[in-house]
Amino acid sequence: MALVSLQKFPNLVAMTPEEVDREFLRAYEKASRTSRKLPPDLMLKLYAYYKQATKHSQAYMPSGNSDIKNAFKLNALLQVKGMSPREAKEAYIELVRENIED
């Protein structure tokens, strides 16, 4: 899973941490309320970025009743391992901006 390019939305780079947090919450709300059926790979990226942005200092194992889904989630989490919370928030914001319309 490649990092989302910050070149499309350079204003994120200039934002304060508080502004990034607010924009991240807006993006999360937008993604949460979309009625569009998102492709599984996009959902996994959103999941991984969100978890990295919010649970970065804790060991996190996916929970659920499907071993296959949990394996995909764990793989997505491993791909973003090492990203800072801010990088994960910025990647999440951009992914939402690029894929979910208002």
C-alpha positions as CSV (number, residue, x, y, z in Angstrom):
1,M,0.0,0.0,0.0
2,A,1.7,3.1,-1.2
3,L,1.4,6.4,0.7
4,V,-0.9,8.9,-0.8
5,S,0.9,11.7,-2.5
6,L,0.8,14.9,-0.6
7,Q,1.4,16.8,-3.9
8,K,-2.4,16.8,-4.7
9,F,-3.3,18.5,-1.5
10,P,-0.3,20.6,-0.5
11,N,-2.3,22.6,2.0
12,L,-2.1,19.6,4.4
13,V,1.6,20.1,4.8
14,A,1.1,23.7,6.0
15,M,-1.6,22.8,8.5
16,T,-1.0,22.9,12.2
17,P,-1.5,19.7,14.1
18,E,-4.9,21.0,15.4
19,E,-6.0,21.7,11.8
20,V,-5.0,18.3,10.7
21,D,-6.9,16.8,13.6
22,R,-10.1,18.7,12.6
23,E,-9.7,17.8,9.0
24,F,-9.1,14.2,9.9
25,L,-12.4,14.1,11.9
26,R,-14.3,15.7,9.0
27,A,-12.9,13.1,6.7
28,Y,-13.8,10.3,9.1
29,E,-17.3,11.6,9.4
30,K,-17.6,11.9,5.6
31,A,-16.3,8.3,5.1
32,S,-18.6,7.0,7.8
33,R,-21.8,8.4,6.4
34,T,-21.2,7.7,2.7
35,S,-23.8,5.5,1.1
36,R,-21.4,4.5,-1.7
37,K,-20.2,0.9,-1.5
38,L,-16.4,1.3,-1.4
39,P,-14.1,-1.3,-2.9
40,P,-12.4,-3.6,-0.4
41,D,-8.9,-2.3,-1.1
42,L,-10.0,1.2,-0.4
43,M,-11.8,0.1,2.8
44,L,-8.6,-1.6,3.9
45,K,-6.5,1.5,3.3
46,L,-8.9,3.6,5.2
47,Y,-8.9,1.1,8.0
48,A,-5.2,0.9,8.2
49,Y,-4.6,4.7,8.1
50,Y,-7.3,5.2,10.7
51,K,-5.8,2.7,13.1
52,Q,-2.3,4.0,12.6
53,A,-3.5,7.5,13.2
54,T,-5.4,6.7,16.4
55,K,-3.8,3.6,17.9
56,H,-0.2,4.0,16.8
57,S,1.5,3.5,20.2
58,Q,-0.4,0.3,21.0
59,A,-0.1,-3.2,19.6
60,Y,-3.4,-3.7,17.7
61,M,-4.7,-7.0,16.4
62,P,-7.9,-7.0,14.2
63,S,-10.9,-8.5,15.8
64,G,-13.8,-10.2,14.1
65,N,-15.3,-13.5,13.3
66,S,-13.6,-14.0,9.9
67,D,-10.0,-15.2,9.8
68,I,-9.7,-14.1,6.2
69,K,-10.9,-10.6,6.9
70,N,-8.6,-10.4,9.9
71,A,-5.7,-11.5,7.8
72,F,-6.4,-8.8,5.2
73,K,-6.7,-6.2,8.0
74,L,-3.5,-7.3,9.6
75,N,-1.7,-7.1,6.3
76,A,-3.0,-3.6,5.8
77,L,-1.8,-2.6,9.2
78,L,1.7,-4.0,8.6
79,Q,1.9,-1.9,5.4
80,V,1.5,1.3,7.3
81,K,3.7,0.3,10.2
82,G,6.2,3.1,10.8
83,M,4.0,5.9,9.6
84,S,3.6,8.7,12.1
85,P,0.1,9.5,13.3
86,R,0.2,12.8,11.4
87,E,1.3,11.0,8.2
88,A,-1.6,8.5,8.6
89,K,-4.1,11.3,9.2
90,E,-2.9,13.1,6.1
91,A,-3.1,9.9,4.0
92,Y,-6.6,9.2,5.3
93,I,-7.8,12.7,4.5
94,E,-6.4,12.6,1.0
95,L,-7.9,9.1,0.4
96,V,-11.3,10.4,1.4
97,R,-10.9,13.6,-0.7
98,E,-9.9,11.5,-3.7
99,N,-12.6,8.8,-3.4
100,I,-15.6,10.0,-1.6
101,E,-17.7,12.8,-2.9
102,D,-19.8,15.1,-0.7
